[in-house]
Amino acid sequence: MTVIEVVGLFFAVTVGLLMIALFWMLVRMQARLRDLMATIDVQNRDLAGLSIASASVDENVAQLKARLEVLAEQVGEIEAVNETAQPYHGVIQQVRSGATSEQLVKSFGISREEAALLIRLHGRKTR
């Protein structure tokens, strides 16, 4: 064998090994690509499920918000009824907070006698 034949044979073997290595890399890359595509499919399905769940949550939040508005309105109505049913409610609250007879007369326009009576009935007990 001549040097040229040996070099040619070496070159042919090297090219063959490179081809095998490249083919093996191609096979591994294709397998990795399939794995990645499967992962993307799973994530797409998860995302679709989350989107559907999000829409359901949005609908529930809207319903709860509407219900809360109705309840807030009802509470306001009840408070208004309570205030008209208990005309001295605000005065009593002030008495319990320690308001003086003079303050009650000024703030609520009640008589001194009414103020004194309310303080005796609802004022802080000191014993």
Backbone torsions as a table, in degrees:
resi	resn	phi	psi	omega
1	MET	NA	139.3	-178.7
2	THR	-92.3	169.1	-179.9
3	VAL	-62.3	-39.9	-179.6
4	ILE	-65.2	-38.9	178.8
5	GLU	-67.2	-40.3	179.2
6	VAL	-64.1	-44.5	179.3
7	VAL	-63.9	-42.4	179.0
8	GLY	-62.9	-43.1	178.5
9	LEU	-64.3	-43.4	178.0
10	PHE	-60.2	-44.8	179.3
11	PHE	-62.1	-43.4	-179.2
12	ALA	-64.3	-42.9	179.3
13	VAL	-65.8	-42.1	179.6
14	THR	-62.8	-45.6	178.5
15	VAL	-63.1	-40.1	178.7
16	GLY	-62.8	-45.6	178.5
17	LEU	-63.8	-40.5	176.7
18	LEU	-61.9	-40.6	179.1
19	MET	-63.6	-42.7	178.8
20	ILE	-64.2	-43.9	178.9
21	ALA	-62.0	-43.7	179.3
22	LEU	-64.8	-39.2	178.7
23	PHE	-64.8	-43.9	178.4
24	TRP	-61.1	-42.1	177.6
25	MET	-63.3	-39.2	178.1
26	LEU	-62.5	-44.9	179.1
27	VAL	-61.3	-44.4	179.6
28	ARG	-64.6	-39.7	179.7
29	MET	-67.2	-37.6	177.6
30	GLN	-65.3	-40.4	178.5
31	ALA	-64.4	-42.9	178.8
32	ARG	-63.2	-40.0	178.0
33	LEU	-62.0	-42.7	177.5
34	ARG	-61.6	-42.9	178.4
35	ASP	-61.1	-44.7	-179.9
36	LEU	-64.8	-41.1	178.5
37	MET	-63.7	-39.1	177.5
38	ALA	-64.8	-40.9	177.7
39	THR	-62.8	-42.0	178.7
40	ILE	-63.7	-40.3	178.0
41	ASP	-61.8	-44.0	178.9
42	VAL	-61.8	-44.9	-179.1
43	GLN	-65.6	-36.8	176.9
44	ASN	-63.7	-41.8	177.6
45	ARG	-65.4	-42.2	177.2
46	ASP	-60.8	-42.9	-179.8
47	LEU	-63.6	-41.0	177.9
48	ALA	-63.3	-42.2	177.8
49	GLY	-63.1	-42.4	178.4
50	LEU	-64.8	-37.3	179.0
51	SER	-63.8	-43.3	178.3
52	ILE	-64.4	-43.6	179.1
53	ALA	-63.6	-38.7	179.3
54	SER	-63.0	-41.9	178.1
55	ALA	-62.2	-39.9	178.9
56	SER	-65.7	-42.3	178.5
57	VAL	-63.8	-42.7	177.8
58	ASP	-58.3	-42.3	179.5
59	GLU	-65.2	-42.6	178.8
60	ASN	-63.5	-41.7	179.1
61	VAL	-62.6	-42.5	178.9
62	ALA	-62.1	-42.5	178.9
63	GLN	-64.6	-42.7	179.8
64	LEU	-66.0	-37.7	178.2
65	LYS	-63.3	-44.5	178.7
66	ALA	-62.3	-42.6	179.1
67	ARG	-63.8	-41.2	179.1
68	LEU	-62.7	-39.8	177.8
69	GLU	-63.2	-40.8	178.2
70	VAL	-64.1	-43.9	-179.7
71	LEU	-65.1	-40.2	178.6
72	ALA	-62.1	-40.5	177.9
73	GLU	-64.4	-41.9	179.6
74	GLN	-65.0	-40.4	177.8
75	VAL	-62.4	-42.8	177.3
76	GLY	-59.6	-42.0	178.4
77	GLU	-64.4	-41.7	179.5
78	ILE	-64.8	-41.9	178.5
79	GLU	-63.2	-39.8	178.6
80	ALA	-64.3	-41.3	178.3
81	VAL	-64.6	-42.7	179.6
82	ASN	-62.3	-39.9	-179.6
83	GLU	-67.3	-38.3	179.1
84	THR	-75.8	-30.0	178.7
85	ALA	-75.3	-25.4	-179.7
86	GLN	-124.3	81.2	-173.7
87	PRO	-63.1	-22.7	-178.7
88	TYR	-96.5	10.7	-176.3
89	HIS	-56.3	-50.3	-179.4
90	GLY	-62.4	-39.1	179.3
91	VAL	-64.7	-44.9	-179.6
92	ILE	-61.4	-40.5	178.1
93	GLN	-60.6	-41.6	178.9
94	GLN	-66.7	-39.9	177.9
95	VAL	-60.7	-45.6	-179.8
96	ARG	-65.3	-24.3	177.5
97	SER	-85.1	-3.8	176.0
98	GLY	100.1	18.8	179.4
99	ALA	-66.2	148.0	178.6
100	THR	-87.3	167.3	178.7
101	SER	-58.5	-42.2	-179.7
102	GLU	-64.0	-41.0	179.4
103	GLN	-63.1	-40.4	-179.9
104	LEU	-65.4	-42.0	179.5
105	VAL	-62.2	-45.2	-179.3
106	LYS	-66.5	-47.2	-172.9
107	SER	-73.2	-38.1	-171.0
108	PHE	-114.4	-6.5	177.7
109	GLY	68.6	29.4	177.4
110	ILE	-94.9	166.2	-179.9
111	SER	-76.6	163.6	178.5
112	ARG	-63.1	-35.7	-179.7
113	GLU	-65.9	-43.2	177.2
114	GLU	-61.5	-43.6	-179.8
115	ALA	-61.6	-44.4	-179.9
116	ALA	-63.2	-43.1	179.3
117	LEU	-62.4	-46.3	180.0
118	LEU	-62.8	-37.3	178.2
119	ILE	-66.0	-41.2	178.9
120	ARG	-65.0	-39.3	-177.0
121	LEU	-77.6	-39.9	-170.3
122	HIS	-120.3	0.3	-178.3
123	GLY	-70.5	170.5	179.3
124	ARG	-67.2	136.1	-179.7
125	LYS	-86.5	126.6	177.8
126	THR	-117.0	112.5	-178.6
127	ARG	-132.1	NA	NA
